[in-house]
């Protein structure tokens, strides 16, 4: 019953799982599988982390640098104007930020 168990098997190299041939083959196969899986993996970005472009208007006029790649890019670029992550709460509402800026995730049409 335990004839082929590693701890009780004889020193028969054909049954020895620790043989050099077995380890080399296993290492090569594992490396190949890992490389194939890395190359074949589609890149998935959850929708919650996909950047959303942001258009910023100063009293109805598009400001320089707009549209920004994302809200965080907008905040970093306009930090000198006092922009903070609070803009994510007022985007697309039409509410003024700092009394003069409006933030949208789509361009507004000029009238």
N, C-alpha and C positions, 0 to 999 in steps of 0.2 A: 504494500500500500504506500509506503513512504520511500520506495526505491529511488524515485527521481527528485525527492526533496533535496534542496541545496545543502541543508545541514547534515543529511544522512547519506547523500549520494557518494559514490566512489569518486576517485580522481579522474574519471573518464572525461576527457576534454570536450567530447561532443555534447555532453550534458552540462558542462560547467558554464554557467551564464557569465562568469567573471573573466572569461578568456579575452585576450587582447583582440582577437579577430572580431568577436562579438561587440566589444566596446567601440572599436574603430568604425565598424559598420553602423552601429547605433548612433554614434556622434555625427557621422556624415549624413545619415538620414534625418536626424533632428535638425541639423543646420540647414539642410535643403528645405525641409518643411517650414521652418521659421522664415527663411528668405522668401519662399513662395507666398506665405500668408501675409508678410509685410507688403510685398509687391501687389498682391491682389486685393488688399483691403480698400474698399471705397472710402473716401474721406467723408465723414458725416459731421455736419455742424448742426446742433440742435437749433430750432428756430428761435429759441430764447437767447441764443448767443450770437445770432447773425447780426452784423452791423446794419443799422438803419440810417440812411442818409438824413441829414438835418439841414433845413434851410432856415436861416436867421434873418429877420427883417428889422431894420431900424426905422421906425415910423413909416412903414410901408415900403421902404427901399431895401433891396437885397444888399447885405453887407459884404465887404470884401472877404474872400475866402469861402464864401458859401456857394454851393452846399458842402457841408463837412461830411466826412466818411461815417461818423457815428456821433452819438451824444457825447461820449467820453472824449473823442477827438475835438469836438466843438468846445467843450469845457476847457480842455488843455489849451486850445488855441486862443480862447477869449478870456483866459484867467485874469489878464490885466484889466479887463472891463468888469471884473467881479462875478463872472459866471461860475455857478456851482452846479452840482448834480441835481439841484432842485428843478432845473429846467425839464427834467423828464416828467415831472408831475403836471406841467402846464403846456407841454407840447400839444399841438393841434387843437387847443381850446380857444385860441384867439385872445387869451388874457395877456396883458402886458407883463413883461419881466423887467424889473428895474425901472419901471415907469415908461419904457420906450421900445423894448424889443418884443417881437413875437416869434415863436418857434414852431416850425411845421416839419412833418416828415414827408411832405409832398410840396412841390412849388405851388405858390398861389398865383392865380392868373391876374395880371394887371388889368385894370379897367380903363 
